[in-house]
Amino acid sequence: MSRTSTASSSPPDGERPGVPHRPAEIEAALAALGIRPARPLGQSFLTDPFVADAEAALLGPVGLSGLLEVGGGLGILTEALVRRGVRAFSVVERDPRLAAHLRRVFGGEILVREEDARSTPLEGVTAVVGNLPFSVATPLLLRFFAARIPRVVALVQREVADRLAAPPGTGAYGRLTIAAAVFGAVELAQVVPSASFYPSPAVDGRLVAFTARPGPLPVPSVPRFERVVATLFSARRKQLRNLLPRVVARADADRVARECRWPEDWGGRRPEELPPEAYFALARALGPVRRPDGSGVPGP
């Protein structure tokens, strides 16, 4: 996990007719489409083309032939991608009015899919990019991570971004950090102030970039691993000597901790003090679930 990555962007070299950028233009475009953004749902539209250009740059050369943009909206990120020479990519947009707008503005340069990103098929997708609604960003990202998409770049709520890449021992570190680390590495890029959106949300955003882990995952069963981590983090202020017996027999706790190479003073530590690798080791020590016939299966 990296907390220092930044993305540089060159100034956009022109704006496409039909793509609004300034707040007044966005307000007028939404009104013409009969759309009123819902703040409680995190529906805000990016107004800064420099941020869109930086977001597109974070994709790098990874898998653009199978690129999926999530939440095309009024097209500011789509415009940045096209400006960088990306063509024939898919854009998922749930709102039919926004989908029609994207088709009018970009024509055959993109394929617009009127679908919900929470259920859209991901077969053949090699990279995902999107300005995600703050209210659903976390489940969307976890879905993309679990699908093992090689590269995911997103603009999300700053708090979510910080939790994804938090170091151990900090208040932001927790289950979300570890859930992301199972599948790959998260880098933090630039903070996007709330003033860069219309309507302005109550919080800032931040760009994040995810690179999928190559090869096998470090745990034998993701569902079981998630339940173990949830159990250990269910009482963050308790020490691990009181928490580990919730997932292994109390008599086995010391042996399992040694097998996992946990610190000698593990019992006096709290869950947020151990790195993700410590929990991966615990998952491997617990092993796969056993069927009655004794065979191992990587199930819950």
C-alpha positions as CSV (number, residue, x, y, z in Angstrom):
1,M,0.0,0.0,0.0
2,S,1.3,3.5,-0.8
3,R,0.1,6.7,0.7
4,T,2.2,9.1,-1.4
5,S,1.3,8.5,-5.0
6,T,0.4,11.5,-7.0
7,A,-0.8,12.0,-10.6
8,S,0.4,14.7,-12.8
9,S,-1.8,16.0,-15.6
10,S,-1.2,18.3,-18.5
11,P,-3.8,21.0,-19.2
12,P,-6.7,19.7,-21.3
13,D,-6.2,20.9,-24.9
14,G,-9.8,21.9,-25.6
15,E,-13.3,21.0,-24.5
16,R,-15.8,19.0,-26.4
17,P,-19.1,20.7,-27.3
18,G,-21.9,19.3,-25.2
19,V,-19.7,18.5,-22.2
20,P,-20.4,21.0,-19.5
21,H,-17.6,21.9,-17.0
22,R,-18.5,25.0,-15.1
23,P,-21.2,24.8,-12.4
24,A,-23.6,27.0,-14.2
25,E,-23.2,24.9,-17.4
26,I,-23.7,21.7,-15.4
27,E,-26.8,23.1,-13.7
28,A,-28.3,24.1,-17.1
29,A,-27.5,20.8,-18.7
30,L,-29.1,18.8,-15.8
31,A,-32.2,21.1,-15.9
32,A,-32.5,20.5,-19.7
33,L,-32.4,16.7,-19.0
34,G,-34.9,17.0,-16.2
35,I,-32.4,15.8,-13.6
36,R,-32.1,17.1,-10.0
37,P,-29.0,15.6,-8.2
38,A,-29.7,13.9,-4.9
39,R,-27.1,15.0,-2.3
40,P,-28.1,12.1,0.1
41,L,-27.1,9.6,-2.6
42,G,-23.8,11.3,-3.3
43,Q,-24.8,12.5,-6.7
44,S,-22.4,15.3,-7.6
45,F,-20.8,16.1,-10.9
46,L,-17.1,16.9,-11.3
47,T,-16.5,20.4,-12.6
48,D,-12.7,20.3,-13.0
49,P,-11.3,18.9,-16.3
50,F,-7.8,18.9,-14.9
51,V,-8.9,16.4,-12.3
52,A,-10.5,14.3,-15.0
53,D,-7.3,14.4,-17.0
54,A,-5.3,13.3,-14.0
55,E,-7.7,10.5,-13.4
56,A,-7.4,9.3,-16.9
57,A,-3.6,9.5,-16.7
58,L,-3.6,7.2,-13.6
59,L,-4.8,4.4,-15.8
60,G,-1.5,4.2,-17.5
61,P,-1.1,1.7,-20.3
62,V,-2.9,-1.1,-18.5
63,G,-5.6,-2.9,-20.4
64,L,-7.3,0.0,-22.2
65,S,-8.6,-2.4,-24.8
66,G,-11.0,-3.7,-22.1
67,L,-11.7,-0.4,-20.3
68,L,-14.9,0.2,-18.5
69,E,-15.9,3.7,-17.3
70,V,-18.4,3.6,-14.5
71,G,-21.0,6.4,-14.2
72,G,-20.4,8.5,-17.3
73,G,-22.6,11.3,-16.1
74,L,-22.3,14.4,-18.3
75,G,-19.1,13.2,-19.9
76,I,-16.2,15.1,-18.3
77,L,-14.2,11.9,-17.6
78,T,-15.2,10.3,-20.9
79,E,-14.0,13.5,-22.6
80,A,-10.6,13.1,-20.9
81,L,-10.3,9.5,-21.9
82,V,-11.1,10.3,-25.6
83,R,-8.6,13.2,-25.5
84,R,-5.9,10.7,-24.5
85,G,-6.7,8.5,-27.5
86,V,-8.8,5.8,-25.9
87,R,-11.5,4.6,-28.2
88,A,-14.3,2.0,-28.3
89,F,-14.5,1.6,-24.6
90,S,-17.7,1.0,-22.6
91,V,-19.4,3.5,-20.3
92,V,-21.9,2.3,-17.8
93,E,-24.6,4.8,-17.0
94,R,-27.7,3.9,-15.0
95,D,-29.8,7.0,-15.8
96,P,-31.3,6.7,-19.3
97,R,-31.3,10.5,-19.7
98,L,-27.6,10.7,-19.0
99,A,-27.0,7.7,-21.3
100,A,-28.8,9.4,-24.1
101,H,-26.7,12.6,-23.5
102,L,-23.5,10.6,-23.7
103,R,-24.6,9.0,-27.0
104,R,-25.4,12.4,-28.5
105,V,-22.1,13.9,-27.5
106,F,-19.7,11.0,-28.3
107,G,-21.6,9.0,-30.9
108,G,-19.8,5.8,-32.0
109,E,-16.6,6.7,-30.1
110,I,-17.9,4.8,-27.0
111,L,-20.4,2.1,-26.2
112,V,-22.9,3.3,-23.6
113,R,-24.5,0.6,-21.4
114,E,-27.6,1.5,-19.5
115,E,-26.9,-0.7,-16.5
116,D,-26.3,-0.6,-12.8
117,A,-22.6,-0.8,-12.0
118,R,-23.4,-3.0,-9.0
119,S,-24.5,-5.8,-11.3
120,T,-23.0,-5.0,-14.8
121,P,-21.1,-7.9,-16.3
122,L,-17.3,-7.7,-15.8
123,E,-16.2,-10.4,-18.2
124,G,-13.4,-9.1,-20.4
125,V,-12.9,-6.0,-18.4
126,T,-9.2,-5.2,-17.9
127,A,-9.4,-1.8,-16.3
128,V,-12.1,0.3,-14.6
129,V,-12.2,4.0,-14.1
130,G,-15.0,6.2,-12.7
131,N,-16.2,9.1,-10.6
132,L,-18.2,6.9,-8.2
133,P,-21.2,8.2,-6.2
134,F,-20.0,8.5,-2.6
135,S,-22.9,6.5,-1.3
136,V,-22.0,3.3,-3.2
137,A,-18.3,3.7,-3.8
138,T,-17.2,1.1,-1.2
139,P,-19.3,-1.9,-2.4
140,L,-18.4,-1.0,-6.0
141,L,-14.7,-1.0,-5.4
142,L,-14.8,-4.2,-3.4
143,R,-16.7,-5.8,-6.3
144,F,-14.1,-4.7,-8.8
145,F,-11.3,-5.8,-6.5
146,A,-12.9,-9.3,-6.0
147,A,-13.3,-9.6,-9.8
148,R,-9.5,-9.2,-10.0
149,I,-9.6,-6.5,-12.6
150,P,-5.9,-5.6,-13.2
151,R,-6.3,-1.8,-12.8
152,V,-9.0,0.3,-11.1
153,V,-8.9,4.1,-10.8
154,A,-11.6,6.0,-9.1
155,L,-12.6,9.3,-7.6
156,V,-14.2,8.5,-4.2
157,Q,-14.9,10.2,-0.9
158,R,-11.7,11.1,0.8
159,E,-12.4,9.2,4.0
160,V,-13.0,6.0,1.9
161,A,-9.8,6.5,0.0
162,D,-7.8,7.0,3.2
163,R,-9.2,3.9,4.7
164,L,-8.3,1.8,1.7
165,A,-4.6,2.7,2.0
166,A,-4.3,3.3,5.7
167,P,-1.1,2.1,7.5
168,P,-1.5,-0.1,10.6
169,G,-1.8,1.7,13.9
170,T,-3.9,4.6,12.5
171,G,-7.6,5.3,13.1
172,A,-8.4,4.8,9.4
173,Y,-6.9,1.3,9.3
174,G,-9.3,-1.5,9.6
175,R,-11.5,-4.1,7.8
176,L,-11.7,-2.1,4.5
177,T,-7.9,-1.8,4.4
178,I,-7.4,-5.5,4.9
179,A,-10.2,-6.4,2.4
180,A,-8.5,-4.4,-0.3
181,A,-5.0,-5.8,0.5
182,V,-6.2,-9.3,-0.1
183,F,-6.7,-8.5,-3.7
184,G,-3.9,-6.0,-4.5
185,A,-2.3,-2.6,-3.7
186,V,-4.0,0.8,-3.3
187,E,-2.2,4.0,-4.1
188,L,-3.5,7.4,-3.0
189,A,-3.4,10.3,-5.5
190,Q,-4.6,13.9,-5.3
191,V,-7.3,15.2,-3.0
192,V,-10.2,16.8,-4.9
193,P,-11.9,19.6,-2.9
194,S,-15.6,19.6,-2.5
195,A,-15.7,22.9,-4.5
196,S,-14.7,20.8,-7.6
197,F,-18.1,19.2,-7.7
198,Y,-21.7,20.4,-8.5
199,P,-23.5,20.4,-6.2
200,S,-20.7,20.6,-3.7
201,P,-20.8,17.6,-1.3
202,A,-20.1,18.1,2.4
203,V,-16.7,16.2,2.1
204,D,-13.7,16.2,-0.2
205,G,-12.9,13.5,-2.7
206,R,-9.7,11.7,-3.5
207,L,-8.3,9.8,-6.5
208,V,-7.2,6.2,-5.8
209,A,-5.5,3.7,-8.0
210,F,-5.6,-0.1,-7.4
211,T,-3.3,-2.7,-9.0
212,A,-4.5,-6.3,-8.7
213,R,-2.3,-8.9,-7.0
214,P,-0.7,-11.3,-9.5
215,G,-0.9,-15.0,-8.9
216,P,-2.9,-16.7,-6.2
217,L,-4.5,-14.8,-3.3
218,P,-2.8,-15.0,0.1
219,V,-5.8,-16.6,1.8
220,P,-7.4,-20.0,1.2
221,S,-11.0,-18.7,1.5
222,V,-12.0,-15.1,1.1
223,P,-15.4,-15.4,2.7
224,R,-14.0,-17.2,5.7
225,F,-11.1,-14.7,5.9
226,E,-13.6,-11.8,5.9
227,R,-15.6,-13.3,8.7
228,V,-12.4,-13.9,10.8
229,V,-11.3,-10.3,10.3
230,A,-14.8,-9.0,11.1
231,T,-14.8,-11.0,14.3
232,L,-11.4,-9.6,15.4
233,F,-12.3,-6.0,14.5
234,S,-15.7,-6.2,16.1
235,A,-14.2,-4.8,19.3
236,R,-11.3,-2.6,18.2
237,R,-10.4,-1.5,21.7
238,K,-10.1,-5.0,23.1
239,Q,-6.7,-6.7,23.1
240,L,-6.0,-9.6,20.8
241,R,-5.6,-12.0,23.8
242,N,-9.3,-11.6,24.3
243,L,-10.2,-11.6,20.6
244,L,-8.2,-14.4,19.0
245,P,-10.0,-17.1,21.2
246,R,-13.2,-16.1,19.3
247,V,-11.7,-17.7,16.1
248,V,-9.5,-20.5,17.6
249,A,-9.7,-22.5,20.8
250,R,-8.3,-20.5,23.7
251,A,-5.8,-23.4,24.4
252,D,-4.5,-23.0,20.8
253,A,-4.2,-19.2,20.7
254,D,-0.5,-19.0,21.6
255,R,0.5,-21.8,19.3
256,V,-1.4,-20.3,16.4
257,A,0.1,-16.8,17.0
258,R,3.6,-18.3,17.0
259,E,2.8,-20.2,13.8
260,C,1.7,-17.0,12.2
261,R,4.9,-15.2,13.4
262,W,2.9,-12.6,15.2
263,P,4.9,-10.4,17.6
264,E,5.7,-11.9,21.0
265,D,3.6,-9.3,22.7
266,W,0.6,-10.0,20.4
267,G,-1.7,-10.6,23.3
268,G,-1.4,-7.0,24.5
269,R,-1.9,-5.5,21.0
270,R,-5.2,-4.3,19.4
271,P,-6.4,-5.5,16.0
272,E,-5.4,-2.3,14.2
273,E,-1.7,-2.7,15.2
274,L,-1.1,-5.8,13.1
275,P,-0.5,-5.5,9.3
276,P,-2.6,-7.3,6.7
277,E,0.1,-9.9,6.3
278,A,-0.5,-11.0,9.9
279,Y,-4.1,-11.7,9.1
280,F,-3.2,-13.5,5.9
281,A,-1.0,-15.8,8.0
282,L,-3.8,-16.4,10.4
283,A,-6.1,-17.4,7.5
284,R,-3.5,-19.9,6.2
285,A,-3.0,-21.3,9.7
286,L,-6.7,-21.9,10.0
287,G,-6.7,-23.6,6.6
288,P,-9.6,-24.5,4.4
289,V,-12.9,-25.6,5.8
290,R,-13.1,-29.4,6.1
291,R,-15.9,-31.6,4.7
292,P,-17.1,-34.5,6.8
293,D,-15.0,-36.8,4.6
294,G,-11.9,-34.8,5.6
295,S,-11.3,-33.1,2.3
296,G,-10.5,-29.4,2.2
297,V,-12.6,-26.9,0.4
298,P,-12.0,-23.2,0.1
299,G,-15.5,-22.3,1.2
300,P,-16.8,-20.4,4.2
